[in-house]
């Protein structure tokens, strides 16, 4: 016997299923779907063709043991019906120009956080525990923008507090930065390109990123960093409006227009990628050295 999350005794034969369901709930799984979408029209056509080509089946007579044919008419082979074109689902009932105006109407980071907390247009909010807006010192010379909150971030409401966050803190310490510092020249302001955890820690969709981007840009405008570090492909591609991969972009200074000015952006590898591929840390180290050199030159 084992106990479930509520302490109820359950047979060991059911333990694996119960543990799996608990894990699914913990990871934010809310639908039973496969990795690859099933085309029902193709499957129907395959079944119809299989029935048409199958030989006649027989069934045993229970009284004298003789076998009589099963008189079941074969389903005629037919062409699959023409699929109905799917209309793209609207990301939200709120138009993007309304979202942009809402973001621009915020005159402080606190007001921006309150606005996001009441913002219901991003579908990620319905599956996340809470808003995960920012951490560190507003006004710091360096702002870091990652991809999305994970499980730990979703529970605590702060970005980069899990394994990736601990690695990020070590990386920042190597160039004399600390998110807990009160000195703008020594601290960092940290956020993500989306503010709610995607279910199962999946990559944010394009529509989810687009919905949050006006608020990200407004956060940059209000925080006034001298340098933005875009950690990972998703924030780098969104901020720089490019499909270029992060391995090609990283290490090269870019500039983006924010409000009435411009901000220097350093695309680099996300700490979670570095945890999976430690050999790539040397590239991130070069990027950090470039950030440090630019800070010293300012």
Helices and strands as residue ranges (DSSP letters): E 2-3, E 9-10, H 12-27, H 40-53, E 58-60, E 67-69, H 96-104, H 109-117, G 123-126, E 135-136, E 142-146, H 151-156, H 163-173, E 189-192, G 199-201, H 206-223, E 227-231, H 233-240, H 246-249, E 253-258, E 261-268, H 271-276, G 278-280, H 281-297
